[in-house]
């Protein structure tokens, strides 16, 4: 039972192996945890939600995916300012 609960909680955080989706999810985690909004957090991008981030990186090539992986790792530990 405990394992099912852990899997259920982790499922929404899964990025399906897509580094750019993982990066967008890290951005979303940070935006929510820090109590800000997408427009304030990413003013030059004109994003209003995580969906905008997904749309931006939907067709990421290998180089972009590598960059996304680095960004996801960096944002995973980012604290609010």
PyMOL Python script that loads the backbone (N, CA, C, O; Angstrom):
from pymol import cmd

cmd.read_pdbstr("""\
ATOM      1  N   UNK A   1       0.825  -1.201   0.000  1.00  0.00           N
ATOM      2  CA  UNK A   1       0.000   0.000   0.000  1.00  0.00           C
ATOM      3  C   UNK A   1       0.871   1.268   0.000  1.00  0.00           C
ATOM      4  O   UNK A   1       0.594   2.227  -0.720  1.00  0.00           O
ATOM      5  N   UNK A   2       1.920   1.249   0.817  1.00  0.00           N
ATOM      6  CA  UNK A   2       2.799   2.398   0.904  1.00  0.00           C
ATOM      7  C   UNK A   2       3.478   2.671  -0.445  1.00  0.00           C
ATOM      8  O   UNK A   2       3.641   3.826  -0.837  1.00  0.00           O
ATOM      9  N   UNK A   3       3.869   1.615  -1.144  1.00  0.00           N
ATOM     10  CA  UNK A   3       4.507   1.759  -2.455  1.00  0.00           C
ATOM     11  C   UNK A   3       3.552   2.399  -3.456  1.00  0.00           C
ATOM     12  O   UNK A   3       3.964   3.244  -4.250  1.00  0.00           O
ATOM     13  N   UNK A   4       2.286   2.006  -3.427  1.00  0.00           N
ATOM     14  CA  UNK A   4       1.292   2.588  -4.334  1.00  0.00           C
ATOM     15  C   UNK A   4       1.111   4.078  -4.063  1.00  0.00           C
ATOM     16  O   UNK A   4       0.954   4.873  -4.989  1.00  0.00           O
ATOM     17  N   UNK A   5       1.135   4.440  -2.803  1.00  0.00           N
ATOM     18  CA  UNK A   5       0.995   5.847  -2.452  1.00  0.00           C
ATOM     19  C   UNK A   5       2.185   6.649  -2.977  1.00  0.00           C
ATOM     20  O   UNK A   5       2.011   7.744  -3.512  1.00  0.00           O
ATOM     21  N   UNK A   6       3.376   6.110  -2.826  1.00  0.00           N
ATOM     22  CA  UNK A   6       4.573   6.788  -3.324  1.00  0.00           C
ATOM     23  C   UNK A   6       4.510   6.928  -4.841  1.00  0.00           C
ATOM     24  O   UNK A   6       4.820   7.991  -5.379  1.00  0.00           O
ATOM     25  N   UNK A   7       4.114   5.867  -5.531  1.00  0.00           N
ATOM     26  CA  UNK A   7       3.997   5.928  -6.988  1.00  0.00           C
ATOM     27  C   UNK A   7       2.941   6.934  -7.424  1.00  0.00           C
ATOM     28  O   UNK A   7       3.138   7.658  -8.401  1.00  0.00           O
ATOM     29  N   UNK A   8       1.839   6.984  -6.717  1.00  0.00           N
ATOM     30  CA  UNK A   8       0.771   7.922  -7.064  1.00  0.00           C
ATOM     31  C   UNK A   8       1.234   9.368  -6.896  1.00  0.00           C
ATOM     32  O   UNK A   8       0.886  10.233  -7.700  1.00  0.00           O
ATOM     33  N   UNK A   9       2.009   9.624  -5.860  1.00  0.00           N
ATOM     34  CA  UNK A   9       2.506  10.976  -5.635  1.00  0.00           C
ATOM     35  C   UNK A   9       3.598  11.361  -6.621  1.00  0.00           C
ATOM     36  O   UNK A   9       3.720  12.531  -6.986  1.00  0.00           O
ATOM     37  N   UNK A  10       4.385  10.395  -7.051  1.00  0.00           N
ATOM     38  CA  UNK A  10       5.484  10.674  -7.971  1.00  0.00           C
ATOM     39  C   UNK A  10       5.027  10.772  -9.420  1.00  0.00           C
ATOM     40  O   UNK A  10       5.711  11.407 -10.222  1.00  0.00           O
ATOM     41  N   UNK A  11       3.932  10.187  -9.777  1.00  0.00           N
ATOM     42  CA  UNK A  11       3.465  10.155 -11.168  1.00  0.00           C
ATOM     43  C   UNK A  11       3.341  11.539 -11.793  1.00  0.00           C
ATOM     44  O   UNK A  11       3.785  11.720 -12.927  1.00  0.00           O
ATOM     45  N   UNK A  12       2.757  12.530 -11.111  1.00  0.00           N
ATOM     46  CA  UNK A  12       2.655  13.850 -11.747  1.00  0.00           C
ATOM     47  C   UNK A  12       4.007  14.519 -11.961  1.00  0.00           C
ATOM     48  O   UNK A  12       4.109  15.459 -12.749  1.00  0.00           O
ATOM     49  N   UNK A  13       5.033  14.056 -11.281  1.00  0.00           N
ATOM     50  CA  UNK A  13       6.353  14.658 -11.429  1.00  0.00           C
ATOM     51  C   UNK A  13       7.160  14.001 -12.533  1.00  0.00           C
ATOM     52  O   UNK A  13       8.255  14.459 -12.859  1.00  0.00           O
ATOM     53  N   UNK A  14       6.639  12.952 -13.100  1.00  0.00           N
ATOM     54  CA  UNK A  14       7.359  12.215 -14.136  1.00  0.00           C
ATOM     55  C   UNK A  14       7.435  13.032 -15.409  1.00  0.00           C
ATOM     56  O   UNK A  14       6.465  13.671 -15.816  1.00  0.00           O
ATOM     57  N   UNK A  15       8.602  13.003 -16.030  1.00  0.00           N
ATOM     58  CA  UNK A  15       8.785  13.768 -17.256  1.00  0.00           C
ATOM     59  C   UNK A  15       8.846  12.869 -18.485  1.00  0.00           C
ATOM     60  O   UNK A  15       9.139  13.339 -19.584  1.00  0.00           O
ATOM     61  N   UNK A  16       8.574  11.596 -18.307  1.00  0.00           N
ATOM     62  CA  UNK A  16       8.581  10.643 -19.422  1.00  0.00           C
ATOM     63  C   UNK A  16       9.927  10.609 -20.132  1.00  0.00           C
ATOM     64  O   UNK A  16       9.985  10.295 -21.321  1.00  0.00           O
ATOM     65  N   UNK A  17      11.000  10.921 -19.435  1.00  0.00           N
ATOM     66  CA  UNK A  17      12.317  10.878 -20.039  1.00  0.00           C
ATOM     67  C   UNK A  17      12.638  12.069 -20.928  1.00  0.00           C
ATOM     68  O   UNK A  17      13.652  12.051 -21.626  1.00  0.00           O
ATOM     69  N   UNK A  18      11.818  13.088 -20.922  1.00  0.00           N
ATOM     70  CA  UNK A  18      12.044  14.278 -21.731  1.00  0.00           C
ATOM     71  C   UNK A  18      12.674  15.356 -20.844  1.00  0.00           C
ATOM     72  O   UNK A  18      12.034  15.861 -19.922  1.00  0.00           O
ATOM     73  N   UNK A  19      13.918  15.698 -21.127  1.00  0.00           N
ATOM     74  CA  UNK A  19      14.647  16.658 -20.302  1.00  0.00           C
ATOM     75  C   UNK A  19      13.996  18.033 -20.280  1.00  0.00           C
ATOM     76  O   UNK A  19      14.036  18.724 -19.262  1.00  0.00           O
ATOM     77  N   UNK A  20      13.400  18.433 -21.391  1.00  0.00           N
ATOM     78  CA  UNK A  20      12.776  19.758 -21.440  1.00  0.00           C
ATOM     79  C   UNK A  20      11.470  19.784 -20.631  1.00  0.00           C
ATOM     80  O   UNK A  20      11.145  20.798 -20.014  1.00  0.00           O
ATOM     81  N   UNK A  21      10.739  18.698 -20.633  1.00  0.00           N
ATOM     82  CA  UNK A  21       9.546  18.613 -19.790  1.00  0.00           C
ATOM     83  C   UNK A  21       9.972  18.672 -18.327  1.00  0.00           C
ATOM     84  O   UNK A  21       9.345  19.359 -17.520  1.00  0.00           O
ATOM     85  N   UNK A  22      11.037  17.952 -17.988  1.00  0.00           N
ATOM     86  CA  UNK A  22      11.553  17.973 -16.624  1.00  0.00           C
ATOM     87  C   UNK A  22      11.943  19.395 -16.232  1.00  0.00           C
ATOM     88  O   UNK A  22      11.643  19.838 -15.123  1.00  0.00           O
ATOM     89  N   UNK A  23      12.607  20.108 -17.129  1.00  0.00           N
ATOM     90  CA  UNK A  23      12.998  21.490 -16.859  1.00  0.00           C
ATOM     91  C   UNK A  23      11.759  22.351 -16.597  1.00  0.00           C
ATOM     92  O   UNK A  23      11.726  23.116 -15.634  1.00  0.00           O
ATOM     93  N   UNK A  24      10.756  22.225 -17.443  1.00  0.00           N
ATOM     94  CA  UNK A  24       9.530  23.004 -17.260  1.00  0.00           C
ATOM     95  C   UNK A  24       8.866  22.672 -15.928  1.00  0.00           C
ATOM     96  O   UNK A  24       8.333  23.560 -15.262  1.00  0.00           O
ATOM     97  N   UNK A  25       8.896  21.410 -15.539  1.00  0.00           N
ATOM     98  CA  UNK A  25       8.324  21.016 -14.259  1.00  0.00           C
ATOM     99  C   UNK A  25       9.116  21.600 -13.097  1.00  0.00           C
ATOM    100  O   UNK A  25       8.537  21.958 -12.071  1.00  0.00           O
ATOM    101  N   UNK A  26      10.433  21.701 -13.248  1.00  0.00           N
ATOM    102  CA  UNK A  26      11.240  22.337 -12.204  1.00  0.00           C
ATOM    103  C   UNK A  26      10.911  23.830 -12.122  1.00  0.00           C
ATOM    104  O   UNK A  26      10.815  24.388 -11.029  1.00  0.00           O
ATOM    105  N   UNK A  27      10.742  24.465 -13.263  1.00  0.00           N
ATOM    106  CA  UNK A  27      10.317  25.867 -13.265  1.00  0.00           C
ATOM    107  C   UNK A  27       8.980  26.010 -12.534  1.00  0.00           C
ATOM    108  O   UNK A  27       8.817  26.896 -11.695  1.00  0.00           O
ATOM    109  N   UNK A  28       8.032  25.137 -12.856  1.00  0.00           N
ATOM    110  CA  UNK A  28       6.700  25.207 -12.248  1.00  0.00           C
ATOM    111  C   UNK A  28       6.778  25.001 -10.733  1.00  0.00           C
ATOM    112  O   UNK A  28       6.096  25.684  -9.969  1.00  0.00           O
ATOM    113  N   UNK A  29       7.613  24.057 -10.312  1.00  0.00           N
ATOM    114  CA  UNK A  29       7.788  23.807  -8.880  1.00  0.00           C
ATOM    115  C   UNK A  29       8.289  25.074  -8.197  1.00  0.00           C
ATOM    116  O   UNK A  29       7.790  25.462  -7.141  1.00  0.00           O
ATOM    117  N   UNK A  30       9.281  25.712  -8.813  1.00  0.00           N
ATOM    118  CA  UNK A  30       9.866  26.914  -8.241  1.00  0.00           C
ATOM    119  C   UNK A  30       8.849  28.053  -8.201  1.00  0.00           C
ATOM    120  O   UNK A  30       8.716  28.729  -7.181  1.00  0.00           O
ATOM    121  N   UNK A  31       8.137  28.268  -9.298  1.00  0.00           N
ATOM    122  CA  UNK A  31       7.133  29.335  -9.357  1.00  0.00           C
ATOM    123  C   UNK A  31       6.109  29.159  -8.242  1.00  0.00           C
ATOM    124  O   UNK A  31       5.756  30.117  -7.555  1.00  0.00           O
ATOM    125  N   UNK A  32       5.636  27.929  -8.068  1.00  0.00           N
ATOM    126  CA  UNK A  32       4.632  27.662  -7.028  1.00  0.00           C
ATOM    127  C   UNK A  32       5.226  27.810  -5.635  1.00  0.00           C
ATOM    128  O   UNK A  32       4.627  28.451  -4.771  1.00  0.00           O
ATOM    129  N   UNK A  33       6.393  27.227  -5.408  1.00  0.00           N
ATOM    130  CA  UNK A  33       7.015  27.267  -4.082  1.00  0.00           C
ATOM    131  C   UNK A  33       7.354  28.686  -3.655  1.00  0.00           C
ATOM    132  O   UNK A  33       7.302  29.011  -2.468  1.00  0.00           O
ATOM    133  N   UNK A  34       7.696  29.525  -4.610  1.00  0.00           N
ATOM    134  CA  UNK A  34       8.121  30.888  -4.284  1.00  0.00           C
ATOM    135  C   UNK A  34       6.970  31.885  -4.308  1.00  0.00           C
ATOM    136  O   UNK A  34       7.160  33.063  -4.004  1.00  0.00           O
ATOM    137  N   UNK A  35       5.794  31.425  -4.662  1.00  0.00           N
ATOM    138  CA  UNK A  35       4.627  32.295  -4.624  1.00  0.00           C
ATOM    139  C   UNK A  35       4.653  33.417  -5.644  1.00  0.00           C
ATOM    140  O   UNK A  35       4.132  34.505  -5.400  1.00  0.00           O
ATOM    141  N   UNK A  36       5.257  33.149  -6.774  1.00  0.00           N
ATOM    142  CA  UNK A  36       5.308  34.157  -7.835  1.00  0.00           C
ATOM    143  C   UNK A  36       4.427  33.685  -8.992  1.00  0.00           C
ATOM    144  O   UNK A  36       3.730  32.678  -8.873  1.00  0.00           O
ATOM    145  N   UNK A  37       4.458  34.398 -10.086  1.00  0.00           N
ATOM    146  CA  UNK A  37       3.716  33.959 -11.266  1.00  0.00           C
ATOM    147  C   UNK A  37       4.682  33.845 -12.440  1.00  0.00           C
ATOM    148  O   UNK A  37       5.823  34.301 -12.363  1.00  0.00           O
ATOM    149  N   UNK A  38       4.223  33.244 -13.507  1.00  0.00           N
ATOM    150  CA  UNK A  38       5.077  32.992 -14.669  1.00  0.00           C
ATOM    151  C   UNK A  38       5.543  34.276 -15.330  1.00  0.00           C
ATOM    152  O   UNK A  38       6.680  34.359 -15.794  1.00  0.00           O
ATOM    153  N   UNK A  39       4.677  35.275 -15.377  1.00  0.00           N
ATOM    154  CA  UNK A  39       5.040  36.531 -16.023  1.00  0.00           C
ATOM    155  C   UNK A  39       6.180  37.231 -15.286  1.00  0.00           C
ATOM    156  O   UNK A  39       7.058  37.823 -15.913  1.00  0.00           O
ATOM    157  N   UNK A  40       6.164  37.163 -13.966  1.00  0.00           N
ATOM    158  CA  UNK A  40       7.204  37.787 -13.153  1.00  0.00           C
ATOM    159  C   UNK A  40       8.493  36.974 -13.209  1.00  0.00           C
ATOM    160  O   UNK A  40       9.584  37.536 -13.300  1.00  0.00           O
ATOM    161  N   UNK A  41       8.364  35.664 -13.155  1.00  0.00           N
ATOM    162  CA  UNK A  41       9.538  34.790 -13.131  1.00  0.00           C
ATOM    163  C   UNK A  41      10.276  34.772 -14.470  1.00  0.00           C
ATOM    164  O   UNK A  41      11.502  34.664 -14.501  1.00  0.00           O
ATOM    165  N   UNK A  42       9.533  34.878 -15.576  1.00  0.00           N
ATOM    166  CA  UNK A  42      10.123  34.788 -16.915  1.00  0.00           C
ATOM    167  C   UNK A  42       9.598  35.914 -17.807  1.00  0.00           C
ATOM    168  O   UNK A  42       8.917  35.647 -18.798  1.00  0.00           O
ATOM    169  N   UNK A  43       9.906  37.168 -17.466  1.00  0.00           N
ATOM    170  CA  UNK A  43       9.314  38.294 -18.200  1.00  0.00           C
ATOM    171  C   UNK A  43       9.688  38.359 -19.674  1.00  0.00           C
ATOM    172  O   UNK A  43       8.881  38.809 -20.487  1.00  0.00           O
ATOM    173  N   UNK A  44      10.862  37.935 -20.032  1.00  0.00           N
ATOM    174  CA  UNK A  44      11.278  38.000 -21.436  1.00  0.00           C
ATOM    175  C   UNK A  44      10.649  36.901 -22.281  1.00  0.00           C
ATOM    176  O   UNK A  44      10.631  36.998 -23.508  1.00  0.00           O
ATOM    177  N   UNK A  45      10.144  35.879 -21.651  1.00  0.00           N
ATOM    178  CA  UNK A  45       9.568  34.743 -22.378  1.00  0.00           C
ATOM    179  C   UNK A  45       8.085  34.914 -22.676  1.00  0.00           C
ATOM    180  O   UNK A  45       7.546  34.251 -23.562  1.00  0.00           O
ATOM    181  N   UNK A  46       7.432  35.790 -21.947  1.00  0.00           N
ATOM    182  CA  UNK A  46       5.986  36.003 -22.092  1.00  0.00           C
ATOM    183  C   UNK A  46       5.192  34.727 -21.830  1.00  0.00           C
ATOM    184  O   UNK A  46       4.173  34.479 -22.473  1.00  0.00           O
ATOM    185  N   UNK A  47       5.665  33.921 -20.882  1.00  0.00           N
ATOM    186  CA  UNK A  47       4.949  32.712 -20.478  1.00  0.00           C
ATOM    187  C   UNK A  47       3.921  33.060 -19.405  1.00  0.00           C
ATOM    188  O   UNK A  47       4.161  33.911 -18.549  1.00  0.00           O
ATOM    189  N   UNK A  48       2.786  32.396 -19.466  1.00  0.00           N
ATOM    190  CA  UNK A  48       1.763  32.576 -18.442  1.00  0.00           C
ATOM    191  C   UNK A  48       1.507  31.298 -17.660  1.00  0.00           C
ATOM    192  O   UNK A  48       0.803  31.317 -16.651  1.00  0.00           O
ATOM    193  N   UNK A  49       2.080  30.178 -18.122  1.00  0.00           N
ATOM    194  CA  UNK A  49       1.880  28.898 -17.437  1.00  0.00           C
ATOM    195  C   UNK A  49       2.943  27.901 -17.881  1.00  0.00           C
ATOM    196  O   UNK A  49       3.726  28.164 -18.794  1.00  0.00           O
ATOM    197  N   UNK A  50       2.951  26.765 -17.221  1.00  0.00           N
ATOM    198  CA  UNK A  50       3.881  25.697 -17.594  1.00  0.00           C
ATOM    199  C   UNK A  50       3.597  25.214 -19.014  1.00  0.00           C
ATOM    200  O   UNK A  50       4.500  24.733 -19.699  1.00  0.00           O
ATOM    201  N   UNK A  51       2.370  25.337 -19.451  1.00  0.00           N
ATOM    202  CA  UNK A  51       2.016  24.922 -20.811  1.00  0.00           C
ATOM    203  C   UNK A  51       2.794  25.724 -21.862  1.00  0.00           C
ATOM    204  O   UNK A  51       3.180  25.185 -22.899  1.00  0.00           O
ATOM    205  N   UNK A  52       3.016  26.995 -21.590  1.00  0.00           N
ATOM    206  CA  UNK A  52       3.809  27.816 -22.515  1.00  0.00           C
ATOM    207  C   UNK A  52       5.244  27.306 -22.601  1.00  0.00           C
ATOM    208  O   UNK A  52       5.840  27.288 -23.678  1.00  0.00           O
ATOM    209  N   UNK A  53       5.789  26.896 -21.476  1.00  0.00           N
ATOM    210  CA  UNK A  53       7.133  26.316 -21.458  1.00  0.00           C
ATOM    211  C   UNK A  53       7.143  25.028 -22.276  1.00  0.00           C
ATOM    212  O   UNK A  53       8.034  24.825 -23.102  1.00  0.00           O
ATOM    213  N   UNK A  54       6.165  24.163 -22.053  1.00  0.00           N
ATOM    214  CA  UNK A  54       6.084  22.919 -22.828  1.00  0.00           C
ATOM    215  C   UNK A  54       6.030  23.219 -24.323  1.00  0.00           C
ATOM    216  O   UNK A  54       6.730  22.590 -25.116  1.00  0.00           O
ATOM    217  N   UNK A  55       5.196  24.182 -24.699  1.00  0.00           N
ATOM    218  CA  UNK A  55       5.055  24.532 -26.120  1.00  0.00           C
ATOM    219  C   UNK A  55       6.375  25.014 -26.711  1.00  0.00           C
ATOM    220  O   UNK A  55       6.712  24.679 -27.847  1.00  0.00           O
ATOM    221  N   UNK A  56       7.117  25.797 -25.940  1.00  0.00           N
ATOM    222  CA  UNK A  56       8.395  26.328 -26.416  1.00  0.00           C
ATOM    223  C   UNK A  56       9.393  25.223 -26.726  1.00  0.00           C
ATOM    224  O   UNK A  56      10.150  25.313 -27.693  1.00  0.00           O
ATOM    225  N   UNK A  57       9.392  24.189 -25.911  1.00  0.00           N
ATOM    226  CA  UNK A  57      10.403  23.141 -26.029  1.00  0.00           C
ATOM    227  C   UNK A  57       9.862  21.831 -26.587  1.00  0.00           C
ATOM    228  O   UNK A  57      10.516  20.793 -26.482  1.00  0.00           O
ATOM    229  N   UNK A  58       8.681  21.871 -27.176  1.00  0.00           N
ATOM    230  CA  UNK A  58       8.026  20.647 -27.665  1.00  0.00           C
ATOM    231  C   UNK A  58       8.899  19.850 -28.627  1.00  0.00           C
ATOM    232  O   UNK A  58       9.005  18.631 -28.499  1.00  0.00           O
ATOM    233  N   UNK A  59       9.510  20.511 -29.569  1.00  0.00           N
ATOM    234  CA  UNK A  59      10.311  19.832 -30.593  1.00  0.00           C
ATOM    235  C   UNK A  59      11.807  20.059 -30.381  1.00  0.00           C
ATOM    236  O   UNK A  59      12.530  20.357 -31.331  1.00  0.00           O
ATOM    237  N   UNK A  60      12.263  19.920 -29.160  1.00  0.00           N
ATOM    238  CA  UNK A  60      13.672  20.182 -28.854  1.00  0.00           C
ATOM    239  C   UNK A  60      14.582  19.159 -29.529  1.00  0.00           C
ATOM    240  O   UNK A  60      14.327  17.955 -29.499  1.00  0.00           O
ATOM    241  N   UNK A  61      15.650  19.674 -30.138  1.00  0.00           N
ATOM    242  CA  UNK A  61      16.648  18.779 -30.730  1.00  0.00           C
ATOM    243  C   UNK A  61      17.595  18.297 -29.617  1.00  0.00           C
ATOM    244  O   UNK A  61      17.422  18.649 -28.450  1.00  0.00           O
ATOM    245  N   UNK A  62      18.584  17.500 -29.989  1.00  0.00           N
ATOM    246  CA  UNK A  62      19.494  16.926 -28.996  1.00  0.00           C
ATOM    247  C   UNK A  62      20.262  17.986 -28.216  1.00  0.00           C
ATOM    248  O   UNK A  62      20.431  17.869 -27.002  1.00  0.00           O
ATOM    249  N   UNK A  63      20.722  19.010 -28.907  1.00  0.00           N
ATOM    250  CA  UNK A  63      21.474  20.072 -28.235  1.00  0.00           C
ATOM    251  C   UNK A  63      20.587  20.805 -27.230  1.00  0.00           C
ATOM    252  O   UNK A  63      21.009  21.086 -26.108  1.00  0.00           O
ATOM    253  N   UNK A  64      19.376  21.106 -27.634  1.00  0.00           N
ATOM    254  CA  UNK A  64      18.435  21.796 -26.742  1.00  0.00           C
ATOM    255  C   UNK A  64      18.073  20.904 -25.563  1.00  0.00           C
ATOM    256  O   UNK A  64      17.946  21.384 -24.436  1.00  0.00           O
ATOM    257  N   UNK A  65      17.906  19.616 -25.814  1.00  0.00           N
ATOM    258  CA  UNK A  65      17.586  18.673 -24.752  1.00  0.00           C
ATOM    259  C   UNK A  65      18.700  18.613 -23.710  1.00  0.00           C
ATOM    260  O   UNK A  65      18.438  18.535 -22.510  1.00  0.00           O
ATOM    261  N   UNK A  66      19.940  18.649 -24.182  1.00  0.00           N
ATOM    262  CA  UNK A  66      21.082  18.656 -23.267  1.00  0.00           C
ATOM    263  C   UNK A  66      21.066  19.918 -22.416  1.00  0.00           C
ATOM    264  O   UNK A  66      21.333  19.866 -21.215  1.00  0.00           O
ATOM    265  N   UNK A  67      20.755  21.041 -23.034  1.00  0.00           N
ATOM    266  CA  UNK A  67      20.649  22.297 -22.306  1.00  0.00           C
ATOM    267  C   UNK A  67      19.516  22.233 -21.283  1.00  0.00           C
ATOM    268  O   UNK A  67      19.662  22.712 -20.158  1.00  0.00           O
ATOM    269  N   UNK A  68      18.411  21.652 -21.666  1.00  0.00           N
ATOM    270  CA  UNK A  68      17.266  21.497 -20.751  1.00  0.00           C
ATOM    271  C   UNK A  68      17.653  20.651 -19.544  1.00  0.00           C
ATOM    272  O   UNK A  68      17.261  20.958 -18.418  1.00  0.00           O
ATOM    273  N   UNK A  69      18.417  19.594 -19.772  1.00  0.00           N
ATOM    274  CA  UNK A  69      18.839  18.723 -18.670  1.00  0.00           C
ATOM    275  C   UNK A  69      19.668  19.507 -17.663  1.00  0.00           C
ATOM    276  O   UNK A  69      19.493  19.359 -16.453  1.00  0.00           O
ATOM    277  N   UNK A  70      20.580  20.350 -18.171  1.00  0.00           N
ATOM    278  CA  UNK A  70      21.404  21.171 -17.267  1.00  0.00           C
ATOM    279  C   UNK A  70      20.534  22.164 -16.502  1.00  0.00           C
ATOM    280  O   UNK A  70      20.718  22.359 -15.301  1.00  0.00           O
ATOM    281  N   UNK A  71      19.595  22.784 -17.192  1.00  0.00           N
ATOM    282  CA  UNK A  71      18.711  23.754 -16.539  1.00  0.00           C
ATOM    283  C   UNK A  71      17.827  23.071 -15.487  1.00  0.00           C
ATOM    284  O   UNK A  71      17.621  23.611 -14.400  1.00  0.00           O
ATOM    285  N   UNK A  72      17.312  21.895 -15.812  1.00  0.00           N
ATOM    286  CA  UNK A  72      16.461  21.163 -14.866  1.00  0.00           C
ATOM    287  C   UNK A  72      17.233  20.869 -13.590  1.00  0.00           C
ATOM    288  O   UNK A  72      16.711  21.027 -12.487  1.00  0.00           O
ATOM    289  N   UNK A  73      18.472  20.444 -13.747  1.00  0.00           N
ATOM    290  CA  UNK A  73      19.310  20.149 -12.584  1.00  0.00           C
ATOM    291  C   UNK A  73      19.556  21.411 -11.769  1.00  0.00           C
ATOM    292  O   UNK A  73      19.486  21.383 -10.540  1.00  0.00           O
ATOM    293  N   UNK A  74      19.841  22.503 -12.440  1.00  0.00           N
ATOM    294  CA  UNK A  74      20.106  23.766 -11.767  1.00  0.00           C
ATOM    295  C   UNK A  74      18.874  24.264 -11.008  1.00  0.00           C
ATOM    296  O   UNK A  74      18.988  24.715  -9.868  1.00  0.00           O
ATOM    297  N   UNK A  75      17.722  24.184 -11.624  1.00  0.00           N
ATOM    298  CA  UNK A  75      16.492  24.684 -11.009  1.00  0.00           C
ATOM    299  C   UNK A  75      15.948  23.758  -9.935  1.00  0.00           C
ATOM    300  O   UNK A  75      15.136  24.181  -9.112  1.00  0.00           O
ATOM    301  N   UNK A  76      16.379  22.504  -9.928  1.00  0.00           N
ATOM    302  CA  UNK A  76      15.904  21.563  -8.910  1.00  0.00           C
ATOM    303  C   UNK A  76      16.309  22.028  -7.518  1.00  0.00           C
ATOM    304  O   UNK A  76      15.591  21.784  -6.548  1.00  0.00           O
ATOM    305  N   UNK A  77      17.440  22.690  -7.415  1.00  0.00           N
ATOM    306  CA  UNK A  77      17.908  23.154  -6.103  1.00  0.00           C
ATOM    307  C   UNK A  77      17.783  24.647  -5.901  1.00  0.00           C
ATOM    308  O   UNK A  77      18.253  25.178  -4.895  1.00  0.00           O
ATOM    309  N   UNK A  78      17.160  25.329  -6.839  1.00  0.00           N
ATOM    310  CA  UNK A  78      17.068  26.798  -6.763  1.00  0.00           C
ATOM    311  C   UNK A  78      16.138  27.225  -5.625  1.00  0.00           C
ATOM    312  O   UNK A  78      15.034  26.703  -5.462  1.00  0.00           O
ATOM    313  N   UNK A  79      16.620  28.179  -4.856  1.00  0.00           N
ATOM    314  CA  UNK A  79      15.821  28.705  -3.769  1.00  0.00           C
ATOM    315  C   UNK A  79      15.171  30.013  -4.185  1.00  0.00           C
ATOM    316  O   UNK A  79      15.591  30.657  -5.146  1.00  0.00           O
ATOM    317  N   UNK A  80      14.153  30.388  -3.456  1.00  0.00           N
ATOM    318  CA  UNK A  80      13.466  31.652  -3.737  1.00  0.00           C
ATOM    319  C   UNK A  80      14.392  32.804  -3.383  1.00  0.00           C
ATOM    320  O   UNK A  80      15.227  32.703  -2.484  1.00  0.00           O
ATOM    321  N   UNK A  81      14.226  33.897  -4.110  1.00  0.00           N
ATOM    322  CA  UNK A  81      15.040  35.082  -3.823  1.00  0.00           C
ATOM    323  C   UNK A  81      14.196  36.154  -3.211  1.00  0.00           C
ATOM    324  O   UNK A  81      14.699  37.232  -2.897  1.00  0.00           O
TER     325      UNK A  81
END
""", "prot")
cmd.dss("prot")
cmd.show_as("cartoon", "prot")
cmd.util.cbc("prot")
cmd.orient("prot")
